[in-house]
């Protein structure tokens, strides 16, 4: 690995094995290629949104059990497109750090990319269930009538909404926050991208009158995004308030307390990494290939929900302990 490669990473401490040894090196080469042609990081992010959203059509059609080899092919195309979108989503940040073309809008777009993929994908999976549900109905002993199909599909749609917004959306939002928090304590205030809702509201209120409507919309949505992160982490917010009150910020806090936070946070990164794209997408692909994509929603709510709560509780516990010590 070259020094230039390491400079394009947020930190080696926040990357899982697959990202650090496989995905990030590949995306680094993509970043170098895009830099050569002077392609802006935001353009790469927007491209990833369209590619990821485009995979939804193929996931909606993909079913080996019902459509044979063609359905299986559609599944693999959907998997390929979603992985391509993820590669681009990784590349945009490395490209921004490589070229110095960082922007506030780029940070917001990066956070929205996953939502633009999975909102159409989740709708596609619900439609796929409506078209092909004989397997699940036979397991549950439900007569396959039009009325039953409509009722159960509405139930599945409700579960998908919970899975998408209260499940995956909330889980990845918290995972991203903990990565930024770790970098904040590792690199200090100037070396991190940790945002807070109060600062984002100030930015929104100070936008010039001629600011494009889309940028205003992005900024307003980002206020809500950061506010939800803060509401989910009351003990960490208490720690941050203590640090600002007693020391003026993280950079002036006692080194022993800073090291204690870093070590606890680093130990949690391996679990936090499971909340990001690689682990959850692996199971999503498995469920689609097994022709039971509805299990994706159950997995997100139950298994990933329990993991998220485990990570959150551990982070809140050591945040509270350090705040009490200070």
Secondary structure, 3 states (H helix, E strand, C coil): CCHHHHHCCCCHHHCCHHHHHHHHHHHHHHHHHHHHCCCCHHHHHHHHHHHHHHHHHHHHHCCHHHHHHHHHHHHHHHHHHHHHHHHHHHHHHHHHHHHCCCCHHHHHHHHHHHHHHHHHHHHHHHHHHHHCCHHHHHHHCCCCCHHHHHHHHHHHHHHHHHHHHHHHHHHHHHHHHHHHHHHHHHHCHHHCCCCCHHHHHHHHHCCCCCCCHHHHHHHHHHHHHHHHHHHCCHHHHHHHHHHHHHHCCHHHCCHHHHHHHHHHHHHHHHHHHHHCHHHHHHHHHHHHHCCCCCHHHHHHHCHHHHHHHHHHHHHHHHHHHHHHHC
